[in-house]
Amino acid sequence: MMSALDKLKLSEKTRRAVAATPEGRLRHKLVEAINQQIAAAEAMQKGEGFEIRRKRWTKDSEGNKTLQDRLIKFRPWYWQEANGAFMLEVRYGNKIVEIKPKKTAIEIGDVAELVPTLTLVRDAVVAGELDKQLAAMKGRFGKKLA
């Protein structure tokens, strides 16, 4: 007789294996930021608002700690030029990622291409195509970026 556990596909992988290497941690942080940008771009295209909320512990006047839901300021990586075309900068933290030497912005054109372009950038990050640039940024700015 087969038990219920025998039907599962088991693995030796752990959750930490994804970000076990320094490159993996850098990629993971950048992919999470790109996912936020994609969500914001989709909301913008639908004409909806976009906000990010985080849970933060705060103290009141008596010193009691309470967990509150706080609104975090969202900074889009994309903007619209005077001619109507959209541009995109990839950022790691507060720093602009130099995609190619001396090239930091991506010309997108129409707003409909914003989400596919962000998805393409995310795929490149997952594939490790920006590892060299991220490592150079980390070296330049020290532990602040990790």
Buried (B, 14 or more C-beta within 10 A) or exposed (E): EEEEEEEEEEEEEEEEEEBEEEBBBBBBBBBEBBEBBBBBBBEBEEEEEBEEEEEEEEEEEEEEEEEEEEEEEEEBBBEEEEEEBBBBBBBBBEBBBBBEEEEEBBEBBEBEBBBEBBBEBBEBBBEEEBBEBBBEBBEEBEEEBE
